[in-house]
């Protein structure tokens, strides 16, 4: 796998201050000579609980060399801002999260240590890890090419944003569950959603919908399934004005305006997609691999659920978003080898993967990163009931590996200098979903704006 040159401008201001590297990562050792580490990640409550337990276990098992490991977490939407503050103050963590599209800039500005170099003096290995995920974190500084060169991160996960359905709502409506072997066509999906969209309390207002849609995640599957794409193959041209793309957007908008099987824009504003799913008001919901622990917690989600595929359009193939975030070592860390050993435990170590996948502790916040283990022992554990996980786990694996009916893709912004070129699109999509403008009018307006943003991003990246 060879990725295109990828950079991001999200942290440009912070990344220019390379002189702060000399400040190091704060206290790096205890009075007794043991090493102290700081870890900074974004996490929901379930993920934080799992990782805190893993870190406590790791400190106890390495008490001869490790004094303490401080775990600091923040919501994802606050992570970049907080990290920029750490950079500015010179108080970088030893271990931090990094998304693939950010690797190039962090490396170019001296913030990430080469794991390839550190691993030369270590027993840490990446044998057995999903190879295409490792490539997300490779970068060649000389050729400015991502997907090649040294490794700068170990994958925390290989995530899939698949589709979940509320089995209880299907049971109440007397509808057969979706067939995991054969994803719905768009037309089949509409008919099922119509039957699941109801006024349950008889007050004349719909209060249960077939599906909920978070635009920035849910439109991609329909676009890709219809043979469309936001960008050209070289990621330099905005291609939302193609017939395939327009048709997919129209189908998406129709679910709200014509069929009314999903909440309106105003209804989504008053109560979000996730909140309606948790409340049992939506039959379908986009569910990431990282959300399984929360979904399996009765106090969070009081319904039975399983996984299925997204509906298909002209290609007949169901598509889903893929993603990843990686554990990296700060180049400012005074304890790089200890930090490498820790992230190996959190990312590539079998015992660690048993914990994060839920085989040990029964709180799954991700699929294992070890391919053979994920697709054999872990699947068998799910089938045998040894781990609490949706029985249709193969849906996730189908998207990850690709089949004739299932394909997974990284969103196009993963291969551009920054995602800001998408802002006009997402800001304007609500006007089409409200019916204020037609899809053609919407696309004609935002396409040149998006292209201008994208051109600027690539020019600034050179």
JOSUL-V387236 format. One record per residue. N is the residue number from 1. RES is the residue in one letter. SS is DSSP state (h for helix, s for strand, l for the rest). PHI is phi in whole degrees, 0 to 359 (999 if undefined). Layout:
N;RES;SS;PHI, N;RES;SS;PHI
//
This chain:
1;X;l;999, 2;X;l;237, 3;X;l;273, 4;X;l;291, 5;X;l;302, 6;X;l;231, 7;X;l;223, 8;X;l;217, 9;X;l;259, 10;X;l;299, 11;X;l;239, 12;X;h;304, 13;X;h;298, 14;X;h;288, 15;X;h;287, 16;X;l;281, 17;X;l;271, 18;X;h;291, 19;X;h;293, 20;X;h;288, 21;X;h;300, 22;X;h;295, 23;X;h;287, 24;X;l;75, 25;X;l;248, 26;X;l;73, 27;X;l;299, 28;X;l;237, 29;X;s;205, 30;X;l;275, 31;X;l;297, 32;X;l;271, 33;X;l;90, 34;X;l;283, 35;X;s;267, 36;X;s;248, 37;X;s;233, 38;X;s;241, 39;X;s;238, 40;X;s;231, 41;X;s;218, 42;X;s;260, 43;X;l;195, 44;X;l;277, 45;X;h;298, 46;X;h;295, 47;X;h;294, 48;X;h;300, 49;X;h;299, 50;X;h;295, 51;X;h;289, 52;X;h;296, 53;X;h;297, 54;X;h;296, 55;X;h;293, 56;X;h;301, 57;X;h;295, 58;X;h;295, 59;X;h;299, 60;X;h;297, 61;X;h;283, 62;X;l;238, 63;X;l;294, 64;X;l;284, 65;X;l;237, 66;X;s;252, 67;X;s;277, 68;X;s;204, 69;X;s;228, 70;X;s;265, 71;X;s;261, 72;X;s;244, 73;X;s;235, 74;X;s;209, 75;X;l;299, 76;X;h;302, 77;X;h;288, 78;X;h;251, 79;X;h;296, 80;X;h;298, 81;X;h;298, 82;X;h;293, 83;X;h;295, 84;X;h;300, 85;X;h;296, 86;X;h;296, 87;X;h;297, 88;X;h;296, 89;X;h;276, 90;X;l;75, 91;X;l;247, 92;X;l;288, 93;X;l;288, 94;X;l;286, 95;X;s;235, 96;X;s;216, 97;X;s;277, 98;X;s;211, 99;X;s;273, 100;X;h;308, 101;X;h;290, 102;X;h;259, 103;X;h;303, 104;X;h;302, 105;X;h;294, 106;X;h;295, 107;X;h;292, 108;X;h;300, 109;X;l;260, 110;X;l;80, 111;X;l;264, 112;X;s;244, 113;X;l;278, 114;X;l;286, 115;X;h;289, 116;X;h;302, 117;X;h;292, 118;X;h;296, 119;X;h;289, 120;X;l;296, 121;X;l;249, 122;X;l;217, 123;X;l;271, 124;X;l;296, 125;X;l;225, 126;X;l;252, 127;X;l;303, 128;X;l;92, 129;X;s;286, 130;X;l;309, 131;X;h;295, 132;X;h;294, 133;X;h;285, 134;X;h;302, 135;X;h;297, 136;X;l;301, 137;X;l;250, 138;X;s;264, 139;X;s;209, 140;X;s;258, 141;X;l;294, 142;X;l;288, 143;X;l;268, 144;X;l;58, 145;X;s;243, 146;X;s;271, 147;X;l;100, 148;X;l;227, 149;X;l;85, 150;X;s;293, 151;X;s;267, 152;X;l;242, 153;X;l;202, 154;X;s;252, 155;X;s;295, 156;X;l;295, 157;X;l;200, 158;X;l;234, 159;X;s;260, 160;X;s;227, 161;X;s;259, 162;X;s;267, 163;X;s;250, 164;X;s;248, 165;X;s;227, 166;X;s;276, 167;X;h;296, 168;X;h;297, 169;X;h;292, 170;X;h;296, 171;X;h;298, 172;X;h;298, 173;X;h;273, 174;X;l;68, 175;X;l;253, 176;X;l;297, 177;X;l;294, 178;X;l;301, 179;X;l;277, 180;X;l;294, 181;X;l;277, 182;X;l;223, 183;X;l;301, 184;X;l;302, 185;X;s;286, 186;X;h;303, 187;X;h;296, 188;X;h;296, 189;X;h;299, 190;X;h;300, 191;X;h;296, 192;X;h;295, 193;X;h;296, 194;X;h;299, 195;X;h;290, 196;X;h;261, 197;X;l;264, 198;X;s;215, 199;X;l;260, 200;X;l;281, 201;X;l;252, 202;X;l;72, 203;X;l;266, 204;X;l;88, 205;X;l;241, 206;X;l;295, 207;X;l;227, 208;X;s;221, 209;X;s;241, 210;X;s;297, 211;X;s;206, 212;X;l;241, 213;X;l;229, 214;X;l;269, 215;X;h;311, 216;X;h;291, 217;X;h;242, 218;X;h;269, 219;X;h;286, 220;X;h;308, 221;X;h;303, 222;X;h;288, 223;X;h;300, 224;X;h;295, 225;X;h;292, 226;X;l;263, 227;X;l;81, 228;X;l;263, 229;X;l;200, 230;X;l;291, 231;X;s;227, 232;X;l;291, 233;X;l;299, 234;X;l;267, 235;X;l;63, 236;X;l;251, 237;X;l;235, 238;X;s;282, 239;X;l;243, 240;X;l;282, 241;X;l;266, 242;X;l;281, 243;X;h;301, 244;X;h;296, 245;X;h;292, 246;X;h;301, 247;X;h;298, 248;X;h;296, 249;X;h;297, 250;X;h;298, 251;X;h;299, 252;X;h;294, 253;X;h;296, 254;X;h;300, 255;X;h;299, 256;X;h;270, 257;X;h;277, 258;X;l;273, 259;X;l;268, 260;X;l;55, 261;X;l;262, 262;X;l;221, 263;X;l;304, 264;X;l;289, 265;X;h;302, 266;X;h;294, 267;X;h;293, 268;X;h;295, 269;X;h;292, 270;X;h;286, 271;X;l;210, 272;X;l;291, 273;X;h;301, 274;X;h;298, 275;X;h;297, 276;X;h;291, 277;X;h;297, 278;X;h;300, 279;X;l;279, 280;X;l;77, 281;X;l;262, 282;X;s;227, 283;X;s;275, 284;X;s;238, 285;X;s;206, 286;X;s;289, 287;X;s;240, 288;X;s;280, 289;X;h;302, 290;X;h;284, 291;X;h;263, 292;X;h;299, 293;X;h;301, 294;X;h;294, 295;X;h;294, 296;X;l;274, 297;X;l;271, 298;X;l;301, 299;X;l;289, 300;X;l;265, 301;X;l;228, 302;X;l;268, 303;X;l;238, 304;X;l;274, 305;X;s;213, 306;X;s;207, 307;X;s;252, 308;X;s;212, 309;X;l;264, 310;X;l;288, 311;X;l;295, 312;X;s;254, 313;X;l;244, 314;X;l;298, 315;X;l;285, 316;X;l;76, 317;X;l;251, 318;X;s;271, 319;X;s;248, 320;X;s;216, 321;X;s;287, 322;X;s;255, 323;X;s;196, 324;X;l;196, 325;X;s;223, 326;X;s;240, 327;X;s;274, 328;X;s;237, 329;X;s;251, 330;X;s;293, 331;X;l;290, 332;X;l;275, 333;X;l;296, 334;X;l;271, 335;X;l;230, 336;X;h;296, 337;X;h;295, 338;X;h;294, 339;X;h;294, 340;X;h;299, 341;X;h;300, 342;X;h;294, 343;X;h;291, 344;X;h;296, 345;X;h;298, 346;X;h;282, 347;X;h;241, 348;X;l;244, 349;X;l;283, 350;X;h;299, 351;X;h;298, 352;X;h;294, 353;X;h;292, 354;X;h;294, 355;X;h;286, 356;X;h;292, 357;X;l;274, 358;X;l;99, 359;X;l;296, 360;X;l;256, 361;X;l;96, 362;X;l;58, 363;X;l;232, 364;X;l;274, 365;X;l;249, 366;X;l;186, 367;X;l;279, 368;X;l;299, 369;X;l;277, 370;X;s;275, 371;X;h;303, 372;X;h;298, 373;X;h;293, 374;X;h;299, 375;X;h;266, 376;X;h;234, 377;X;h;300, 378;X;h;292, 379;X;h;299, 380;X;h;296, 381;X;h;296, 382;X;h;294, 383;X;h;298, 384;X;l;275, 385;X;l;78, 386;X;l;280, 387;X;l;226, 388;X;l;283, 389;X;l;204, 390;X;l;304, 391;X;l;295, 392;X;l;273, 393;X;l;303, 394;X;h;299, 395;X;h;302, 396;X;h;301, 397;X;h;292, 398;X;h;298, 399;X;h;294, 400;X;h;293, 401;X;h;265, 402;X;l;82, 403;X;l;224, 404;X;l;289, 405;X;l;245, 406;X;s;230, 407;X;s;218, 408;X;s;248, 409;X;s;220, 410;X;s;282, 411;X;l;303, 412;X;h;300, 413;X;h;295, 414;X;h;295, 415;X;h;246, 416;X;l;239, 417;X;l;301, 418;X;l;199, 419;X;l;268, 420;X;h;295, 421;X;h;296, 422;X;h;277, 423;X;h;305, 424;X;h;300, 425;X;h;293, 426;X;h;292, 427;X;h;295, 428;X;h;270, 429;X;h;300, 430;X;h;298, 431;X;h;294, 432;X;h;285, 433;X;h;290, 434;X;h;276, 435;X;l;87, 436;X;l;291, 437;X;l;223, 438;X;l;281, 439;X;h;298, 440;X;h;299, 441;X;h;295, 442;X;h;301, 443;X;h;293, 444;X;h;298, 445;X;h;282, 446;X;h;272, 447;X;h;302, 448;X;h;294, 449;X;h;295, 450;X;h;296, 451;X;h;297, 452;X;h;296, 453;X;h;300, 454;X;h;293, 455;X;h;301, 456;X;h;297, 457;X;h;299, 458;X;h;291, 459;X;h;297, 460;X;h;289, 461;X;h;277, 462;X;l;288
//
